[in-house]
Amino acid sequence: MSDPILAQLRERIISAPELVLEDRDVMRALIDATDNARGTNVIDMRGIAMERLETRLDRLEDTHRSVIAAAYENLAGTNQIHRAILQLLDPHSFPALLTMLSGDLSDTLRVDHMRLVLETSQDADPALTKLDVLRMAQPGLIADYVAGGRSMRDRRVTLRQTDQGSEAVYGDHAGWIRSEALLVLDLGRGRLPGMLAMGSEDPEQFKATHGADLLTFFAGVFERVMRRWLS
């Protein structure tokens, strides 16, 4: 080999053949060159097999990236819920808890409109009803709203897309709601249920196909905090 550049390239390949074997573009070029030299009348089963292996490798890489992305998303969601739970433990009064719901907690959970719905058959404290985050409702409203007119089993957490929310839940902001997470709260024996409604203007934020494990855990913590204040 008279060309010094080719000689150096040859020595480099011989000393480190993995550089060629691990480069898919180089290997494909070598196989194509072999096929051209062989002619069109010969079927190369090895080339067909390599094409199939490359296709499987591409699918595997796509799956691998999807799994990693899902893992990072789940970790971010877990950290988000942990921060929200710590915030729930800070308020030293029920009015402070309500203020926090529409402020810091909504920001942490990235929710546009958060409402705490409490069913009651009695007159509510006028001082509390001035806060837009608290909605007092007649008994049965929560079950009806969560069911949405359909016959369905009781759920702790319901995620869904919607054309608009209920004025009984979101007040004047009902028309902006495009998706929502509804967390049904067990407030203890002898008490009517409650609901924490998280309304979003983004139709993709809450969907029925999304996992609800983290929000179910959050609902369990929140209802325990509520029981403490209601007692």
C-alpha positions in Angstrom: 0.0 0.0 0.0 1.9 3.0 -1.3 -0.5 5.7 0.0 0.8 6.6 3.5 -2.7 7.8 4.6 -4.3 4.5 3.6 -1.5 2.7 5.3 -2.1 4.6 8.5 -5.9 3.9 8.2 -5.2 0.2 7.7 -3.0 0.0 10.8 -5.6 2.0 12.8 -8.4 -0.4 11.8 -6.3 -3.5 12.6 -5.3 -2.1 16.0 -8.8 -1.1 16.9 -11.4 -2.9 14.8 -14.2 -2.0 17.2 -14.1 1.5 15.8 -15.5 0.0 12.6 -17.7 -2.6 14.1 -19.5 -0.2 16.4 -20.1 2.4 13.7 -23.4 1.5 12.0 -22.9 3.8 9.1 -19.4 2.4 8.3 -20.7 -1.1 8.5 -23.6 -0.4 6.3 -21.3 1.2 3.7 -19.0 -1.9 3.8 -22.0 -4.2 3.3 -23.4 -2.2 0.4 -20.0 -2.3 -1.2 -19.8 -6.1 -0.8 -23.3 -6.4 -2.3 -22.4 -4.2 -5.3 -19.3 -6.3 -5.9 -21.3 -9.5 -5.7 -23.9 -8.4 -8.3 -27.7 -8.3 -8.3 -28.3 -12.0 -8.9 -27.1 -13.2 -5.5 -29.4 -13.0 -2.4 -27.4 -12.0 0.6 -29.1 -13.6 3.6 -26.6 -12.0 6.0 -27.5 -8.5 4.7 -31.2 -9.2 5.2 -30.6 -10.5 8.7 -28.6 -7.3 9.5 -31.4 -5.1 8.3 -33.8 -6.9 10.5 -31.4 -6.6 13.5 -31.1 -2.9 12.8 -34.8 -2.5 12.8 -35.1 -4.3 16.1 -32.3 -2.3 17.5 -34.0 1.0 16.5 -37.2 -0.2 18.2 -35.3 -1.2 21.3 -33.6 2.2 21.5 -36.9 4.0 21.1 -38.4 1.9 24.0 -35.3 2.6 26.1 -35.7 6.3 25.6 -39.4 6.1 26.4 -38.7 4.2 29.6 -36.1 6.7 30.7 -38.4 9.7 29.9 -41.2 8.1 31.9 -38.9 7.4 34.9 -37.8 11.1 34.9 -41.4 12.2 34.7 -42.4 10.0 37.5 -39.5 11.2 39.7 -40.4 14.8 39.0 -44.1 14.1 39.9 -43.0 12.4 43.1 -40.9 15.4 44.1 -43.8 17.7 43.3 -46.2 15.8 45.5 -43.6 15.7 48.4 -43.2 19.5 48.2 -47.0 19.9 48.2 -47.4 17.7 51.3 -44.8 19.6 53.2 -46.7 22.8 52.4 -49.9 21.3 53.8 -48.3 20.9 57.2 -47.3 24.6 57.5 -50.6 26.5 58.1 -51.5 27.1 61.7 -55.1 27.9 61.1 -57.9 26.7 58.8 -58.1 30.1 57.0 -54.4 30.0 56.4 -54.8 26.5 54.9 -57.4 27.9 52.5 -55.2 30.8 51.5 -52.3 28.4 50.9 -54.5 26.3 48.6 -55.1 29.1 46.2 -51.6 30.3 46.4 -48.4 28.3 47.1 -50.0 24.9 46.8 -51.6 25.7 43.4 -48.2 27.0 42.2 -46.4 23.9 43.4 -48.9 21.5 41.7 -49.1 23.8 38.6 -52.9 24.0 38.8 -54.7 27.0 37.4 -57.8 26.8 39.7 -58.0 24.8 42.9 -61.2 24.5 44.9 -62.1 22.8 48.2 -65.7 21.6 48.1 -67.4 20.7 51.4 -70.9 19.4 51.5 -73.1 20.7 54.3 -76.7 21.0 55.3 -76.0 23.9 57.6 -75.2 27.5 57.1 -71.5 28.1 56.5 -69.3 30.7 58.3 -69.6 33.9 56.2 -66.0 34.7 56.9 -64.9 31.5 55.2 -67.3 31.7 52.3 -65.7 34.9 51.2 -62.7 32.9 50.1 -63.2 31.8 46.5 -61.2 28.6 47.1 -63.8 27.2 49.5 -67.1 26.1 47.9 -70.0 25.0 50.1 -72.4 22.5 48.4 -75.6 20.6 49.1 -75.3 17.0 50.1 -74.9 14.7 47.1 -73.3 17.3 44.7 -69.8 15.7 44.9 -71.0 12.2 43.9 -73.1 13.6 41.1 -70.3 15.8 39.8 -67.7 13.1 39.8 -70.0 10.6 38.1 -70.9 13.2 35.5 -74.3 11.7 34.9 -72.9 8.2 34.4 -73.3 5.1 36.5 -69.8 4.3 37.8 -68.1 2.9 40.9 -66.7 5.1 43.5 -63.3 6.5 42.8 -60.8 8.2 45.0 -59.3 10.2 42.2 -60.9 11.0 38.8 -58.9 12.5 36.0 -60.8 13.8 32.9 -61.0 16.3 30.1 -64.0 18.6 29.9 -65.5 21.4 27.9 -66.0 23.4 31.0 -66.2 23.0 34.7 -69.2 23.4 37.1 -70.0 26.9 38.4 -70.9 25.2 41.7 -67.2 24.1 41.9 -65.2 26.7 40.1 -67.5 29.7 40.3 -66.8 32.4 37.6 -63.8 30.4 36.3 -65.9 27.4 35.3 -65.8 28.3 31.6 -62.0 28.2 31.5 -61.7 24.6 32.8 -60.5 22.1 30.1 -59.3 19.3 32.3 -59.5 18.5 36.0 -58.5 16.2 38.8 -61.2 15.5 41.4 -60.0 14.1 44.7 -62.8 12.8 46.9 -62.1 13.2 50.6 -63.3 11.1 53.5 -63.6 13.5 56.3 -64.4 11.0 59.0 -67.3 9.2 60.6 -70.5 11.3 60.8 -69.3 13.9 58.3 -70.3 14.5 54.7 -67.6 14.0 52.1 -65.4 16.7 50.6 -63.6 17.2 47.4 -60.4 18.9 46.3 -60.9 20.0 42.7 -57.9 20.9 40.5 -58.9 22.6 37.4 -56.6 23.3 34.5 -57.0 25.4 31.4 -54.8 22.9 29.6 -56.8 20.0 28.1 -53.8 17.8 28.3 -52.9 18.2 31.9 -55.4 15.7 33.3 -56.5 12.8 31.2 -58.3 9.5 32.1 -55.3 7.6 30.8 -52.8 9.2 33.2 -51.7 7.4 36.4 -53.4 8.6 39.6 -51.2 6.9 42.2 -49.4 10.1 43.4 -52.7 12.0 43.6 -54.3 9.2 45.5 -51.5 9.4 48.0 -51.9 13.2 48.2 -55.6 12.9 48.7 -55.0 10.6 51.7 -52.7 13.1 53.3 -55.0 16.0 52.6 -58.1 14.4 54.1 -56.1 13.7 57.3 -55.1 17.3 57.5 -58.7 18.3 57.0 -59.9 16.0 59.7 -57.6 17.6 62.1 -58.9 21.1 61.4 -62.6 20.0 61.3 -62.3 18.4 64.7 
